[in-house]
Amino acid sequence: MRLSLVLVVICVGCYGEQIRHCPVVDCPKEMVCDNHDGCAFKEQIEQCAGQADGVACTYPGVTTGECKDELCLPSGCGNGIITSAEVCDDGNTINGDGCSADCRSLESCGNAILDPAAGETCDCGEPGVAGAIASCNGLPNSDTNTAAPCRENCQLRRCNDGTLDQTEQCEGVNLDGKTCAELGFYGGTLACSEFCTFNTATCSGTCGDGVLEASEEQCDTAEFGTLTCQSFGFQTGTLACNAGCAIDTSGCSVRCGDDAKNGSEQCDGSDLGVAVCTDVGFYGGTLGCSSSCSFDTATCVGHCGDHSKNGPEQCDGPDLDGASCLVAGFYGGTLACNPICGFNTTGCSGRCGDGTKNGPEQCDQLALDGKTCDDFGFQSGTLMCNANCGFDTTSCVGFCGDGLLNGSEQCDTNSFGGLSCSGFGFYTGELSCTIGCTVFAGGCDEFCGDDEKNGPELCDKNDVDGLTCATLDPERFAVGVLRCSPRCDELDIKGCAVKKDGRCDVALGETCFNSADDCKPSGTFCCPDGLCSSVETPQTCPADCVR
């Protein structure tokens, strides 16, 4: 805020020698301009000239003052002038009007100054605000940090203040979303006590209260309704109730289904004794136990001759398990099953290794179907047939990809026959060879025409190495556009405007002031462009310099 002391003197006929004219106001002759658009006594200025703000000062009529912006001003709260010890001064010493009675607080929550007149019960300041009182424990106002004694609205935190804190279970009707069910009850209405803790007096029914809630519990403590061990298939014993109010039958005993073979039982659950399928007339599979504690042979498998493939059999009578001559390695024919449940392939025909090319075979032993190494892109060698009746080219030689440049190949792997990127007009990079043994120049870089000066180039399209028409030949050219020749070996000056050639090349950028008289009208020092330049005067160029 710029402070100024303005003394307005109202009188009649006070002009002339009674007035001192200042830039903004007229001051009485006994006062001077204060350099702040106002008036001041010369002692106000002399006392504080070169002094820092806050230095004590006096002047006629003011015994207690201080310097501010090199001007001596009255100090003290309530005078409407903010000095060094004040943050506000609204011209009075009344609390509650936005400026405290001592002019040290704007009475805003978060400034670390307690302002009761503004309704605050505490003020520990916002984070980073210095000067909080000791009772704040060094913590700023906070709604989330329960260790902070003061909330962000400058009110002390307490139970029943309408806001739920982390240390409270509830606050009035705010139960934090909790219900009787979440606290382990079956029904009822949850409430909040005057101490901000849950009141479950109106909740009803819970596991462990000794009352059997049939819709929720199997049992409760010692209450089982009409159920006994016999209800669960046991002969003797006593039921128990676990902590979750579910029935525990561990105290009941002796029944089919207890997973223990005893009495007249053949088995019980997984307890089969030592019995397996072969003990009950089968030769494989898994023996099971029925719910009546007798052997279950449903997953045991039969024997060879029962017309059902099982166990170690390949087949059984007409049951070939989906197999055919193809599965047995042949290309056609009819597969059968022999008396010992193995495949009979006498009705099958054609297979790899019989010396005759047939079925899906490429070849069979020496039967190569007329093919040679030439058919596979090789130059020479001997074509052979492998054990799977496919062609074997390992004895063929000379092919694309062997790293040797031969035949019609442009390249092979890393062999390029002396070719390089420079042979294709590039300056840098490396050639690569395709899978078809043709040269690919995609890895080459930097060439004339890429709009970037590189290699042996003098320039490249618009890249003229930072030169301009004016810097290339300042004596000859003024403005224009410098470009590069198509071969990148010389500069193209056709776009440069030549000085003093008698032509005003406006399209190339020539004006009155850069064309060395090409564009200057009548040879005068006037270029009527609406701007008064340093060489133009009202006499030489009234069109630009006279308003």
C-alpha positions as CSV (number, residue, x, y, z in Angstrom):
1,M,0.0,0.0,0.0
2,R,1.4,3.4,-0.9
3,L,0.9,5.8,1.9
4,S,0.6,9.5,1.4
5,L,-0.5,12.3,3.6
6,V,-2.8,14.6,1.7
7,L,-3.7,17.9,3.3
8,V,-6.6,19.6,1.5
9,V,-7.0,23.2,2.3
10,I,-10.2,24.8,1.3
11,C,-10.2,28.5,1.1
12,V,-11.2,31.3,-1.2
13,G,-8.4,33.1,-3.1
14,C,-5.7,30.7,-1.9
15,Y,-3.9,30.4,-5.2
16,G,-0.8,32.2,-6.4
17,E,1.9,32.4,-3.7
18,Q,-0.2,30.4,-1.2
19,I,-0.1,27.2,-3.2
20,R,2.6,24.7,-4.1
21,H,1.9,22.7,-7.3
22,C,2.6,19.0,-7.0
23,P,2.1,16.3,-9.7
24,V,-1.3,15.1,-8.4
25,V,-2.4,17.7,-5.8
26,D,-1.8,21.3,-4.9
27,C,-0.2,21.7,-1.4
28,P,0.0,24.7,1.0
29,K,3.2,26.6,0.6
30,E,4.5,25.5,4.0
31,M,4.4,21.8,2.8
32,V,6.3,20.0,0.1
33,C,5.5,17.3,-2.4
34,D,6.1,13.9,-0.7
35,N,7.0,11.8,-3.8
36,H,3.9,9.7,-3.0
37,D,1.3,11.9,-4.9
38,G,0.6,13.9,-1.8
39,C,1.8,16.6,0.6
40,A,4.1,16.5,3.6
41,F,6.1,18.7,6.0
42,K,9.7,18.8,5.0
43,E,10.7,17.4,8.4
44,Q,8.7,14.3,7.5
45,I,10.9,13.7,4.5
46,E,14.2,14.9,6.2
47,Q,13.7,12.6,9.2
48,C,13.3,9.4,7.1
49,A,15.4,10.1,4.0
50,G,17.5,6.9,3.5
51,Q,16.0,5.2,6.6
52,A,14.5,1.7,6.7
53,D,10.8,1.2,7.4
54,G,10.1,1.1,11.2
55,V,12.8,3.6,12.3
56,A,11.5,6.0,15.0
57,C,10.9,9.6,13.9
58,T,9.2,12.9,14.9
59,Y,8.0,16.0,13.2
60,P,6.1,19.1,14.3
61,G,2.9,18.0,16.0
62,V,3.8,14.3,16.1
63,T,6.1,13.1,18.9
64,T,5.8,9.3,18.2
65,G,6.2,8.3,14.6
66,E,8.0,5.8,12.4
67,C,9.5,5.7,8.9
68,K,7.6,4.1,6.0
69,D,8.7,4.4,2.4
70,E,11.1,7.2,3.6
71,L,8.2,9.3,5.0
72,C,7.7,9.9,8.8
73,L,4.1,8.8,9.7
74,P,2.2,8.8,13.0
75,S,2.4,5.4,14.8
76,G,-0.3,3.8,17.0
77,C,-3.4,1.5,16.4
78,G,-6.6,3.3,15.3
79,N,-5.2,6.1,13.3
80,G,-6.0,4.4,9.9
81,I,-2.3,4.1,8.9
82,I,-0.7,0.6,9.0
83,T,2.7,0.7,10.5
84,S,5.4,-2.0,11.1
85,A,3.8,-3.7,14.2
86,E,0.3,-3.8,12.6
87,V,-1.3,-6.1,10.1
88,C,-4.4,-3.8,9.7
89,D,-5.7,-0.4,10.9
90,D,-9.3,0.5,10.2
91,G,-9.3,3.7,12.2
92,N,-10.7,2.3,15.4
93,T,-9.9,0.0,18.3
94,I,-13.0,-2.2,18.2
95,N,-12.9,-6.0,18.0
96,G,-15.1,-8.0,15.7
97,D,-15.0,-5.7,12.6
98,G,-12.3,-7.5,10.6
99,C,-9.4,-5.8,12.4
100,S,-8.7,-6.5,16.1
101,A,-8.6,-3.7,18.7
102,D,-4.8,-4.0,18.8
103,C,-4.5,-3.9,14.9
104,R,-2.5,-7.2,15.1
105,S,-5.2,-9.6,13.6
106,L,-7.5,-9.6,10.6
107,E,-9.8,-11.8,12.8
108,S,-9.6,-14.6,10.3
109,C,-9.5,-18.3,11.3
110,G,-6.1,-19.9,10.6
111,N,-3.9,-16.9,11.5
112,A,-2.7,-18.4,14.8
113,I,-4.3,-15.6,16.8
114,L,-7.3,-16.3,19.1
115,D,-10.2,-13.9,18.1
116,P,-13.1,-14.5,20.5
117,A,-15.0,-11.6,19.0
118,A,-15.0,-13.6,15.7
119,G,-16.5,-16.6,17.5
120,E,-13.2,-18.6,17.8
121,T,-12.6,-20.9,20.7
122,C,-9.1,-21.7,19.5
123,D,-6.7,-20.9,16.6
124,C,-3.6,-23.0,16.1
125,G,-3.0,-21.6,12.6
126,E,-3.0,-23.2,9.2
127,P,0.0,-25.4,8.3
128,G,3.2,-23.2,7.9
129,V,1.7,-20.2,9.9
130,A,4.1,-19.3,12.7
131,G,3.2,-18.0,16.2
132,A,0.7,-20.7,17.4
133,I,0.1,-20.7,21.2
134,A,1.7,-23.4,23.4
135,S,-1.5,-25.2,24.0
136,C,-1.6,-26.2,20.3
137,N,1.2,-28.7,21.0
138,G,2.9,-27.5,17.8
139,L,0.0,-28.8,15.6
140,P,-2.0,-26.6,13.2
141,N,-5.7,-26.6,12.9
142,S,-6.9,-29.9,11.5
143,D,-10.1,-31.9,11.1
144,T,-8.3,-35.2,10.3
145,N,-5.5,-35.2,12.8
146,T,-7.2,-36.1,16.1
147,A,-4.0,-35.1,18.0
148,A,-4.6,-31.4,17.0
149,P,-6.7,-29.7,19.7
150,C,-8.3,-27.2,17.2
151,R,-10.4,-27.9,14.2
152,E,-10.1,-26.1,10.9
153,N,-13.1,-23.9,11.8
154,C,-11.2,-22.7,14.9
155,Q,-13.4,-24.6,17.3
156,L,-12.1,-27.0,20.1
157,R,-12.8,-30.7,19.3
158,R,-15.1,-32.4,21.8
159,C,-17.8,-35.1,22.0
160,N,-21.2,-34.0,20.8
161,D,-19.8,-31.1,18.8
162,G,-21.6,-32.4,15.7
163,T,-18.4,-33.8,14.0
164,L,-17.3,-37.5,14.1
165,D,-13.7,-37.8,15.1
166,Q,-11.5,-40.9,14.7
167,T,-11.4,-41.3,18.5
168,E,-15.3,-41.5,18.6
169,Q,-17.4,-44.4,17.6
170,C,-20.3,-42.2,16.8
171,E,-21.6,-38.6,17.1
172,G,-25.3,-37.9,17.7
173,V,-27.2,-39.6,14.8
174,N,-23.9,-40.1,12.9
175,L,-23.2,-43.9,13.5
176,D,-20.4,-44.0,10.8
177,G,-22.6,-46.3,8.8
178,K,-22.7,-49.0,11.5
179,T,-25.7,-51.1,12.3
180,C,-26.6,-53.7,15.0
181,A,-25.9,-56.5,12.4
182,E,-22.3,-55.2,12.0
183,L,-21.7,-55.4,15.7
184,G,-22.8,-59.1,15.8
185,F,-26.5,-58.7,16.6
186,Y,-29.4,-60.2,14.5
187,G,-31.7,-57.1,14.6
188,G,-32.7,-53.9,16.4
189,T,-31.8,-50.3,16.2
190,L,-28.3,-49.0,17.0
191,A,-27.9,-45.7,18.9
192,C,-25.2,-43.4,20.1
193,S,-24.5,-42.6,23.8
194,E,-23.8,-39.2,25.4
195,F,-20.1,-40.3,25.5
196,C,-20.0,-40.9,21.7
197,T,-19.8,-44.7,22.0
198,F,-22.3,-47.2,20.6
199,N,-25.4,-47.9,22.6
200,T,-26.6,-51.5,21.8
201,A,-29.4,-51.6,24.3
202,T,-32.0,-51.7,21.6
203,C,-30.1,-54.3,19.5
204,S,-31.5,-57.8,19.8
205,G,-30.3,-61.4,19.5
206,T,-26.6,-62.5,19.3
207,C,-24.7,-65.7,19.3
208,G,-23.8,-66.7,22.8
209,D,-26.8,-65.2,24.6
210,G,-28.2,-68.7,25.4
211,V,-31.4,-68.1,23.3
212,L,-31.8,-70.2,20.1
213,E,-32.6,-68.0,17.2
214,A,-33.8,-70.7,14.7
215,S,-33.6,-68.4,11.7
216,E,-30.0,-67.4,12.5
217,E,-28.4,-70.3,14.6
218,Q,-28.1,-74.1,14.6
219,C,-27.6,-73.9,18.4
220,D,-26.7,-71.4,21.2
221,T,-24.6,-72.5,24.2
222,A,-26.4,-75.5,25.5
223,E,-29.6,-74.9,23.5
224,F,-30.1,-77.4,20.6
225,G,-33.9,-77.5,20.2
226,T,-34.9,-81.1,19.5
227,L,-31.6,-82.1,17.8
228,T,-29.4,-85.0,19.2
229,C,-26.5,-87.1,17.9
230,Q,-29.2,-89.6,16.5
231,S,-30.5,-86.7,14.3
232,F,-27.2,-86.8,12.5
233,G,-27.0,-90.7,12.0
234,F,-24.8,-91.4,15.1
235,Q,-25.6,-94.1,17.6
236,T,-24.2,-92.5,20.8
237,G,-22.6,-89.3,22.1
238,T,-23.4,-85.7,23.0
239,L,-23.8,-82.7,20.7
240,A,-21.8,-79.5,21.3
241,C,-22.2,-75.9,20.1
242,N,-19.2,-74.0,18.8
243,A,-18.4,-70.3,19.1
244,G,-20.2,-69.5,15.9
245,C,-23.4,-71.2,17.1
246,A,-23.0,-74.1,14.7
247,I,-23.5,-77.8,15.8
248,D,-20.4,-79.7,16.6
249,T,-20.8,-83.5,16.3
250,S,-17.3,-84.4,17.4
251,G,-18.7,-85.8,20.6
252,C,-21.0,-88.2,18.7
253,S,-19.7,-91.7,17.6
254,V,-20.3,-94.9,15.7
255,R,-22.0,-94.5,12.3
256,C,-21.5,-95.4,8.7
257,G,-19.9,-92.4,7.1
258,D,-17.4,-91.6,9.9
259,D,-14.6,-92.5,7.5
260,A,-13.5,-95.4,9.7
261,K,-14.1,-99.1,8.7
262,N,-15.5,-101.1,11.6
263,G,-18.0,-103.8,12.5
264,S,-19.5,-105.5,9.5
265,E,-18.7,-102.7,7.1
266,Q,-16.7,-103.6,3.9
267,C,-15.5,-100.0,3.9
268,D,-16.3,-96.5,5.2
269,G,-15.6,-93.4,3.1
270,S,-11.9,-93.5,2.1
271,D,-11.2,-96.4,4.5
272,L,-11.1,-99.5,2.2
273,G,-8.7,-101.4,4.3
274,V,-6.2,-102.9,1.8
275,A,-8.8,-103.8,-0.9
276,V,-8.3,-102.8,-4.6
277,C,-10.2,-103.6,-7.8
278,T,-8.2,-106.7,-8.5
279,D,-9.5,-108.1,-5.1
280,V,-13.1,-108.0,-6.3
281,G,-12.6,-109.5,-9.8
282,F,-11.4,-106.5,-11.8
283,Y,-7.9,-105.9,-13.2
284,G,-7.7,-102.2,-12.9
285,G,-9.4,-99.0,-11.9
286,T,-10.2,-97.4,-8.6
287,L,-12.3,-99.1,-5.9
288,G,-14.8,-96.9,-4.1
289,C,-17.1,-97.1,-1.1
290,S,-20.9,-96.6,-1.3
291,S,-23.0,-94.6,1.2
292,S,-24.1,-97.9,2.7
293,C,-20.4,-98.8,3.5
294,S,-20.1,-101.5,0.8
295,F,-17.7,-101.7,-2.1
296,D,-18.5,-99.5,-5.1
297,T,-16.9,-101.0,-8.3
298,A,-18.3,-98.4,-10.7
299,T,-14.8,-97.1,-11.5
300,C,-13.1,-100.5,-11.7
301,V,-12.4,-101.7,-15.3
302,G,-13.0,-105.1,-16.7
303,H,-10.7,-107.6,-18.6
304,C,-9.6,-108.3,-22.2
305,G,-12.5,-109.8,-24.1
306,D,-15.4,-107.8,-22.5
307,H,-15.5,-105.7,-25.7
308,S,-14.7,-102.5,-23.7
309,K,-11.1,-101.1,-23.9
310,N,-9.8,-100.5,-20.4
311,G,-6.7,-101.0,-18.3
312,P,-3.5,-101.6,-20.4
313,E,-5.5,-102.6,-23.6
314,Q,-5.0,-100.9,-27.0
315,C,-8.4,-102.2,-28.0
316,D,-11.0,-104.8,-27.0
317,G,-13.0,-106.5,-29.8
318,P,-14.8,-103.8,-31.8
319,D,-13.7,-101.1,-29.3
320,L,-10.7,-99.5,-31.0
321,D,-11.0,-96.4,-28.8
322,G,-11.2,-94.2,-31.9
323,A,-8.0,-95.6,-33.4
324,S,-7.5,-96.3,-37.1
325,C,-4.8,-97.3,-39.5
326,L,-3.7,-93.6,-39.5
327,V,-3.1,-93.7,-35.8
328,A,-1.0,-96.8,-36.2
329,G,1.2,-95.0,-38.8
330,F,-0.5,-96.2,-42.0
331,Y,-2.2,-94.1,-44.7
332,G,-5.2,-96.3,-45.3
333,G,-6.9,-99.6,-44.8
334,T,-8.9,-101.2,-42.0
335,L,-7.6,-101.6,-38.4
336,A,-8.7,-104.6,-36.3
337,C,-8.1,-105.9,-32.7
338,N,-6.2,-109.1,-32.0
339,P,-7.2,-111.7,-29.3
340,I,-4.8,-110.2,-26.8
341,C,-6.4,-106.7,-27.1
342,G,-3.6,-105.3,-29.3
343,F,-3.9,-103.7,-32.8
344,N,-3.9,-105.9,-35.9
345,T,-2.5,-103.9,-38.8
346,T,-2.6,-106.6,-41.5
347,G,-5.5,-104.8,-43.2
348,C,-3.7,-101.4,-43.2
349,S,-1.7,-100.2,-46.2
350,G,1.0,-97.6,-47.1
351,R,3.4,-96.1,-44.5
352,C,6.5,-94.0,-44.3
353,G,9.5,-96.3,-44.7
354,D,8.1,-98.8,-47.2
355,G,10.2,-97.3,-50.0
356,T,7.2,-96.0,-52.0
357,K,6.1,-92.4,-51.9
358,N,2.4,-92.3,-51.0
359,G,-0.1,-90.5,-48.7
360,P,1.2,-87.2,-47.5
361,E,4.9,-88.1,-48.0
362,Q,7.3,-85.8,-49.7
363,C,9.6,-88.8,-50.4
364,D,10.2,-92.3,-49.1
365,Q,13.8,-93.6,-48.8
366,L,15.2,-93.3,-52.4
367,A,11.8,-92.3,-53.9
368,L,12.3,-88.5,-54.3
369,D,9.5,-87.8,-56.7
370,G,12.0,-86.5,-59.3
371,K,13.1,-83.6,-57.0
372,T,16.7,-82.3,-56.7
373,C,18.6,-79.7,-54.8
374,D,17.9,-77.2,-57.6
375,D,14.1,-77.3,-56.7
376,F,14.9,-75.9,-53.3
377,G,17.0,-73.0,-54.4
378,F,20.4,-74.6,-54.1
379,Q,23.2,-74.6,-56.6
380,S,24.3,-78.2,-56.3
381,G,24.5,-81.2,-54.0
382,T,22.5,-84.4,-53.2
383,L,18.9,-84.3,-52.1
384,M,17.9,-87.0,-49.5
385,C,14.8,-88.2,-47.7
386,N,14.7,-88.2,-43.8
387,A,13.2,-90.8,-41.5
388,N,9.8,-88.9,-41.4
389,C,9.6,-89.1,-45.2
390,G,10.4,-85.4,-45.7
391,F,13.1,-83.9,-47.8
392,D,16.6,-83.5,-46.3
393,T,18.6,-80.6,-47.9
394,T,21.6,-80.8,-45.6
395,S,23.8,-82.1,-48.4
396,C,22.7,-79.4,-50.8
397,V,25.0,-76.4,-51.1
398,G,24.9,-72.8,-52.3
399,F,21.6,-71.0,-51.2
400,C,20.3,-67.5,-50.2
401,G,21.3,-67.1,-46.5
402,D,24.5,-69.1,-46.5
403,G,26.6,-65.9,-46.3
404,L,28.2,-66.5,-49.7
405,L,27.4,-64.2,-52.6
406,N,26.5,-66.3,-55.6
407,G,24.2,-66.7,-58.5
408,S,21.7,-63.8,-59.0
409,E,22.0,-62.6,-55.4
410,Q,22.5,-58.9,-54.8
411,C,23.8,-59.8,-51.3
412,D,23.8,-62.6,-48.8
413,T,23.7,-62.0,-45.0
414,N,26.6,-59.6,-44.5
415,S,28.1,-60.0,-48.0
416,F,27.4,-57.0,-50.3
417,G,30.0,-57.4,-53.0
418,G,31.6,-54.1,-52.2
419,L,28.3,-52.1,-52.1
420,S,27.7,-49.5,-49.4
421,C,25.3,-46.7,-48.6
422,S,27.5,-44.2,-50.6
423,G,26.7,-46.2,-53.7
424,F,23.0,-45.2,-53.2
425,G,23.6,-41.5,-52.6
426,F,23.8,-41.6,-48.8
427,Y,26.6,-40.3,-46.6
428,T,26.2,-42.5,-43.5
429,G,24.5,-45.8,-42.3
430,E,24.7,-49.4,-43.2
431,L,23.1,-51.6,-45.9
432,S,21.1,-54.7,-44.9
433,C,20.2,-57.8,-46.8
434,T,16.6,-59.1,-47.1
435,I,15.6,-62.7,-46.8
436,G,15.4,-62.8,-50.5
437,C,19.1,-61.7,-50.8
438,T,18.3,-58.3,-52.2
439,V,19.9,-55.1,-50.9
440,F,17.8,-52.9,-48.6
441,A,19.0,-49.3,-48.0
442,G,16.6,-48.5,-45.1
443,G,19.5,-48.2,-42.6
444,C,21.3,-45.5,-44.7
445,D,21.0,-41.9,-43.7
446,E,21.9,-38.3,-44.6
447,F,21.6,-37.4,-48.3
448,C,21.3,-34.3,-50.4
449,G,17.6,-33.2,-50.3
450,D,16.8,-34.2,-46.7
451,D,16.7,-30.5,-45.7
452,E,19.6,-30.9,-43.4
453,K,23.2,-29.9,-44.1
454,N,25.5,-32.8,-43.6
455,G,28.4,-34.8,-45.2
456,P,30.2,-32.8,-47.8
457,E,27.2,-30.5,-48.5
458,L,27.6,-26.7,-48.6
459,C,23.8,-26.5,-47.8
460,D,20.6,-28.5,-48.2
461,K,17.3,-27.0,-49.3
462,N,16.4,-24.5,-46.6
463,D,19.4,-25.4,-44.4
464,V,22.0,-22.8,-45.4
465,D,24.1,-23.2,-42.3
466,G,22.6,-20.1,-40.6
467,L,23.5,-17.7,-43.4
468,T,21.2,-15.0,-44.7
469,C,21.3,-12.7,-47.7
470,A,22.6,-9.9,-45.5
471,T,25.3,-11.9,-43.8
472,L,26.4,-13.6,-47.0
473,D,27.3,-10.3,-48.7
474,P,26.2,-7.2,-46.6
475,E,27.7,-4.8,-49.2
476,R,25.6,-6.3,-52.0
477,F,22.4,-7.6,-50.4
478,A,19.9,-6.1,-47.9
479,V,17.1,-8.6,-47.4
480,G,15.6,-11.7,-49.1
481,V,15.6,-15.5,-48.8
482,L,18.8,-17.5,-49.3
483,R,18.3,-21.1,-50.5
484,C,20.4,-24.0,-51.6
485,S,21.0,-25.4,-55.1
486,P,19.4,-28.9,-56.0
487,R,22.9,-30.5,-55.9
488,C,23.6,-29.1,-52.4
489,D,26.9,-27.7,-53.6
490,E,26.3,-24.0,-54.0
491,L,24.0,-21.2,-52.5
492,D,21.1,-19.9,-54.5
493,I,21.0,-16.1,-54.3
494,K,18.0,-15.6,-56.6
495,G,15.8,-14.8,-53.6
496,C,18.2,-12.0,-52.3
497,A,17.3,-8.3,-52.9
498,V,20.3,-6.5,-54.5
499,K,21.1,-3.1,-53.0
500,K,21.0,0.0,-55.2
501,D,19.9,-1.8,-58.3
502,G,17.1,0.8,-58.8
503,R,14.4,-1.8,-58.0
504,C,12.2,-1.8,-54.9
505,D,11.8,-5.6,-54.4
506,V,8.9,-5.5,-52.0
507,A,8.2,-9.2,-52.5
508,L,11.7,-9.9,-51.3
509,G,11.3,-7.7,-48.2
510,E,12.8,-4.4,-49.3
511,T,11.5,-1.3,-47.5
512,C,12.4,2.4,-47.3
513,F,15.0,1.7,-44.6
514,N,16.8,-1.5,-45.7
515,S,17.0,-1.0,-49.5
516,A,19.8,1.5,-49.7
517,D,17.6,4.0,-51.5
518,D,15.9,1.5,-53.8
519,C,12.6,2.1,-52.1
520,K,13.1,5.7,-50.6
521,P,10.7,8.2,-52.2
522,S,12.3,11.2,-53.9
523,G,15.5,10.6,-52.0
524,T,14.2,12.4,-48.9
525,F,14.6,11.2,-45.3
526,C,10.9,10.3,-45.1
527,C,9.3,6.8,-45.5
528,P,5.6,7.4,-45.1
529,D,4.8,4.2,-43.2
530,G,3.0,5.9,-40.2
531,L,6.0,5.5,-37.9
532,C,8.4,8.3,-37.0
533,S,11.9,6.7,-37.3
534,S,15.2,8.0,-35.8
535,V,16.1,9.6,-39.2
536,E,12.7,11.3,-39.7
537,T,11.8,14.7,-38.3
538,P,8.6,16.8,-38.3
539,Q,10.4,19.0,-41.0
540,T,11.5,16.2,-43.3
541,C,8.6,13.8,-42.7
542,P,5.5,15.5,-41.5
543,A,3.3,12.6,-42.6
544,D,4.9,10.3,-39.9
545,C,6.2,12.8,-37.3
546,V,3.4,15.4,-37.0
547,R,0.3,14.3,-35.2
